[in-house]
C-alpha cells in the first residue's frame, strides 16, 4: 500500500498517511477522474470504511482530498452519524488531521500560507477557495483548458458537461455567463476550467 501511495502523495506524507489508513481501517480505492468530485467516503454495507479518490489529481490535491475524506470517517466515529457532513465537527477534525502536514517537507513554500489560511475554517471543497484552488492547479498536468477569469468578455466556451456559454460580465467575485441554448444566466467562480470555442 505504501508503494502505491508514494505514486500519488508527497514522499514525506506516505508513512503517516499509511498509518492513518491502517488505524481507521480504510479501504482506499483510486479511481478514474469524476467531474463532480475529487473523492468520497462511505461506510459500506459490510461495515468497511470505503474512500475513493480521483487518481488524476496532482499529489498535493490528492493529499488534501484524502485527508478530507478520512476526516469524514473520524468525525462520524467520534461524534455520531447525525452530524452535518461539513459541519463544525468535521471542520475541527479536518483541521486536526491536516495541520501536521502543512510543512515545507510536504508542500511547496508558495502553498503553505494559503493552506494555513484555508484551514483556519476549511470549506466543503478546496475548489471554493479560489486562491488555494488556483495555486493547487499550477501543479496539474498541462491541459487545453483555460480558467474563466483569463478569457475575454464575449468569449464562447464549453464546460465539462458539454453546455455552451458566453462570458458577459463580472458580479463581485464571480463571472456572469449566458447559456447559449436556454438564455439563462449562470455565475462561475474565477477558477472554473473551460474550453474556448473558436469562431
N, C-alpha and C positions, 0 to 999 in steps of 0.2 A: 504493500500500500504506500509506504513512504517513497518508493521509487516512482510510482505513478504520480504522487503529489508533487514531487520535485519537477515534473514537467509543467505544472500548472501554477505553482505559487513560488514566491521568492525563497531562496535556499535557507535563510535563517528562520523562516516560518515553518519549515517542513516538520521538524521534530515536535514542537509544541502543538501544532495542529493535529498531527498524528495522535498525540496523547489525548487531545480533546475528543477526537473521533472515537478512540477506544474507550475512554472514560464514560462517554454518554451513549455508547452502543449504536453509533450512527452507521447506517448502510448508505454509503455515498455513491451516487451514480453521476457520471459525467456524460452529458447528453449533447446532441446536435443543437445548434442555436434555435431558440424560440424567440420570435419577435416581441412577444408581450412581456417577457420576464427574464431576469438573469438566473434565477434559481427559485426553488421552493422546498418547503418542509411539510411532511405529513407523517402521522403515525399510522402505519399500515394496519390491516385487519388482524395480522398476526401479532401486533404489538411492537413491530420493528419501527425504529425511527428512520424514515427514509428522506434523504436530502438529495435533490438533483441540482446541478449547476451546469450552465452552458459551457461547453469545452472551448468555445470560440473567444471567450473573454481573455483580455490580457491578464498577466499574473497578479497585478495589483488589484484590479477589479474582481478577479476570481477570489482572491483572499478576502476582500471586504464582503463579497456576496456569501461566501461560505460561512463566515463568522456571523453575518446577518441571520442566516438560516439556523445555525446552531443556537443563536440567541433565542429564537422562537421555541426550540425544544427545551432549553434550560428554563426559560420563563414559564412555560406551561407546566413543567415538572415542579418548579418552586412555588408558583402562585395559583396553579389550578387552571383548568381549561376554560373558565368563564371570563378570563381577562381579554381585553381588546388585543387583536393581533399586533398592532403597532402602538399600543398604549404606553403608559408610564412604566409599567413593569418591564415590558420588552425594551424600551429605550434604556432603562437603567442597566438591564442585563447586557445589552449590546455594548454600551459604554464600557462596562467592567471587562467584558471579554476582549474588546478591541484595543483598549489602552496599552497593554503590554506589547502590541505590535507596531505602535506608532513610534518608530525609532529608525535612525538612519541606516542600520544594517538591513532593514527590510524594505523601506520605502525611500524613493529618491528625495533629496532635500527639498525640491520645489513642491512636493506633495505634503510634506509634514505639517506646515502651518494650516493648510487647507483642511487636512484631516482633523487636526486638533480643534479647529473652529467647528467643523461639521459635527464632531462627536460631543460637543457641549450639549447639543439637543438633536440627536440623529433623527432623520426623517425616514419614512417608509421606503424610500428609494433614493440612492445617491444621485440618481438622474434628476431629481427635483432641485438639488443644489447645483445650479448651473455652473458656477465657478469650479467646483470639485469635479463635476461630470466632464467639463471640457479639459481640465487638467489630466484626468484619467484617460480620456480618449486619445491624447497625444501618444500613448503607448500602444494603441491598437495598430494592427497591420494596415497598410495603406489601402484605401478604397476609392471608388469613383464618386463617392458621395460628398456633398457639401453640407455645412451647417446652415440653417436658415438665416442666421444673422449675417452670413457672408454674402448672400446673394442679393442682387439689386431689386429694388421695388419694381413690380411689373413682371418679374420672372415667373414663369410657369414651371411647376415642379411636381414630381410624383413621390408619394410616400410608400412605405413597405407594403401596405395592403393594395397598392395599385391605384388608389384615388389620386386625382389630379387637382392641383390648387394653383392659385395666383396670389403672390405676396402683394398686399396693398398698403399696409400701414403698420405703425408701431403703437401699442397701447401699454403704457407704463413700461413693463419689462418684457412683454410678450408681443409676438407679431400676429397681426390680423391678416388672415388669408381667406380667400373665397374658393369654395369647392366648385369646380367648373360645371359639373353635372347638375347639382342641386341649386347652386346660387347661394347656399348657406355660408355664413361666416364662422370661421373657427379661429381659436387662438393657439399659437405654437410657442413653446419655450425656445429660447435662442439656440439651445444645443440640439434641437431636433435635426436628425440627419435626413437629407432629402436628395433626390436625383433631379437635376435640372433637365428640362425638356428643351432641346434646341429647336429653334424655328426652322 
